Amino acid sequence: MQIETIWIVLAAVLVLIELWAINRVRKAEGKSSNKLVWMVVIVFVPLFGLIAWALAGPKHIAHNPHSPQTRQ
């Protein structure tokens, strides 16, 4: 496998993780301004932003009463 292919795959994985993290931030409870700051950090400083968000970011996801519940 060529080194360029490896970098492309790693970049694609990073983008997918960023999109997932941004979605989690968007659904989290808290102030909109805090969410916006986290999104900006995740987008403009990708690797450091993801690590910082994983360690210190919002942990709770808002409950959406209209979303279907899965039963256990």
C-alpha positions as CSV (number, residue, x, y, z in Angstrom):
1,M,0.0,0.0,0.0
2,Q,1.4,3.4,-0.9
3,I,2.0,6.0,1.7
4,E,-0.5,8.5,0.0
5,T,-3.2,5.9,0.3
6,I,-2.6,5.5,4.0
7,W,-2.8,9.3,4.5
8,I,-6.0,9.5,2.6
9,V,-7.6,6.7,4.6
10,L,-6.4,8.4,7.9
11,A,-7.8,11.7,6.8
12,A,-11.2,10.1,5.9
13,V,-11.4,8.4,9.2
14,L,-10.6,11.7,11.0
15,V,-13.3,13.5,9.1
16,L,-15.8,10.8,10.0
17,I,-14.9,11.1,13.7
18,E,-15.2,14.8,13.5
19,L,-18.6,14.6,12.0
20,W,-19.7,12.2,14.8
21,A,-18.2,14.5,17.5
22,I,-19.9,17.6,16.0
23,N,-23.2,15.7,16.0
24,R,-22.7,14.7,19.7
25,V,-21.9,18.3,20.6
26,R,-25.0,19.5,18.8
27,K,-27.2,17.1,20.7
28,A,-25.6,17.7,24.1
29,E,-27.2,19.7,26.8
30,G,-25.8,23.1,27.6
31,K,-25.4,26.6,26.3
32,S,-25.4,27.2,22.5
33,S,-22.3,29.4,22.9
34,N,-20.4,26.5,24.5
35,K,-21.5,24.1,21.8
36,L,-20.3,26.6,19.1
37,V,-16.9,26.9,20.8
38,W,-16.5,23.1,20.8
39,M,-17.5,22.8,17.2
40,V,-15.1,25.5,16.1
41,V,-12.2,23.8,18.1
42,I,-13.1,20.4,16.6
43,V,-13.2,21.7,13.1
44,F,-10.2,24.1,13.1
45,V,-7.8,22.1,15.4
46,P,-9.0,18.5,14.5
47,L,-6.8,16.1,16.4
48,F,-6.2,18.3,19.5
49,G,-9.9,19.4,19.4
50,L,-11.2,15.8,19.4
51,I,-8.9,14.8,22.2
52,A,-9.8,17.9,24.3
53,W,-13.5,17.3,23.6
54,A,-13.2,13.7,24.6
55,L,-11.6,14.6,27.9
56,A,-13.5,17.8,28.9
57,G,-16.4,18.2,26.5
58,P,-20.1,17.9,27.1
59,K,-21.1,14.4,28.3
60,H,-24.9,14.5,28.4
61,I,-27.1,14.2,25.4
62,A,-30.4,15.9,25.5
63,H,-33.4,13.6,25.5
64,N,-35.6,14.1,22.5
65,P,-39.2,13.1,23.4
66,H,-40.0,12.6,19.7
67,S,-37.2,10.1,19.0
68,P,-38.1,6.4,19.2
69,Q,-37.0,4.6,22.3
70,T,-35.3,1.3,22.2
71,R,-36.4,-1.2,24.7
72,Q,-34.1,-3.6,26.5
